[in-house]
Amino acid sequence: MEEFEYRAPGVGRAGWRVVDADRVKDYLLRDALDQGFYDDLLGQVFGRRGPVDAA
């Protein structure tokens, strides 16, 4: 699991906060699903495996 840092004023002594990139990715993907960005892809059948699932 990779982490990246970004500058946030007033956080800690040096002003740096460590952010888990996987948590950010999960948040962004879930938000996109909630807003319906992937509705056109969900439910489509690709090959013989069945529809795409958002789970």
C-alpha positions as CSV (number, residue, x, y, z in Angstrom):
1,M,0.0,0.0,0.0
2,E,1.6,3.3,-1.1
3,E,1.2,6.5,0.8
4,F,1.7,10.0,-0.4
5,E,2.0,13.3,1.5
6,Y,0.5,16.7,0.9
7,R,1.0,20.0,2.5
8,A,-1.8,21.0,4.9
9,P,-1.3,24.2,6.9
10,G,-1.4,23.7,10.7
11,V,-1.2,20.0,10.7
12,G,1.6,18.6,12.9
13,R,4.8,20.4,13.6
14,A,6.1,20.3,10.1
15,G,2.7,20.9,8.4
16,W,2.6,17.5,6.6
17,R,-0.1,14.9,6.7
18,V,0.3,11.3,5.5
19,V,-2.6,10.1,3.3
20,D,-3.3,6.5,2.4
21,A,-3.7,6.6,-1.4
22,D,-6.0,3.5,-1.3
23,R,-8.4,5.3,1.0
24,V,-8.5,8.3,-1.3
25,K,-9.1,6.0,-4.3
26,D,-11.9,4.2,-2.5
27,Y,-13.6,7.4,-1.5
28,L,-13.4,8.8,-5.1
29,L,-14.7,5.6,-6.7
30,R,-17.6,5.4,-4.2
31,D,-18.5,9.0,-4.8
32,A,-18.5,8.5,-8.6
33,L,-20.8,5.5,-8.2
34,D,-23.1,7.5,-6.0
35,Q,-23.3,10.3,-8.6
36,G,-24.0,7.8,-11.3
37,F,-20.9,8.3,-13.4
38,Y,-20.6,4.6,-14.2
39,D,-24.3,3.8,-14.6
40,D,-23.9,3.2,-18.3
41,L,-21.3,0.5,-17.6
42,L,-23.0,-1.2,-14.7
43,G,-25.3,-4.0,-15.8
44,Q,-23.7,-4.4,-19.2
45,V,-22.6,-7.9,-20.1
46,F,-19.0,-8.3,-21.2
47,G,-18.2,-11.7,-22.6
48,R,-19.9,-14.7,-21.0
49,R,-19.3,-13.8,-17.3
50,G,-22.4,-11.7,-16.8
51,P,-23.1,-8.1,-15.9
52,V,-20.6,-5.8,-14.2
53,D,-21.2,-5.4,-10.5
54,A,-20.5,-2.3,-8.4
55,A,-19.9,-4.4,-5.2
